[in-house]
Amino acid sequence: MFRFIKDMSGQALVTLLFIAVIGMTITAAAAIFIYQNILSSSVTEQGVDAYYVTEAGIEEGLIRRLREPSYSGTPTGKPLTVGGGSVVISTASGGILTAVGTYYNSVRKIQVQTVYNNGVLTVQSWKEIK
């Protein structure tokens, strides 16, 4: 009986190492899962912020268009700074205002169809475009 116990003296170390490897594997998998979720929510939040930057740019364009009916958008190469992002406003014939907002790596575009008649600016459509 004493000989059997004496031959198993390394079993505790092997068992401990096995449990440690399993624990580290589970911990690493959980850390990777949490990291991926953080990245995903970060990208989503940046997209929302880019949308709000773009919306602010469109509103700025509408105000400028209301004050000056011949407003043609932001000068080339000089975007407006809104919060932590930037927005470029452009106009097209037919009273179309387009804003392209950028917040870090996220880009959003909003297009607004307007009509300017007798000093009254009317928004006919407001949509996000791809």
Summary of the structure (lengths in Angstrom):
residues: 130
radius of gyration: 29.7
end to end distance: 78.2
largest distance: 106.8
contacts: 342
relative contact order: 0.13
helix: 48%
strand: 32%
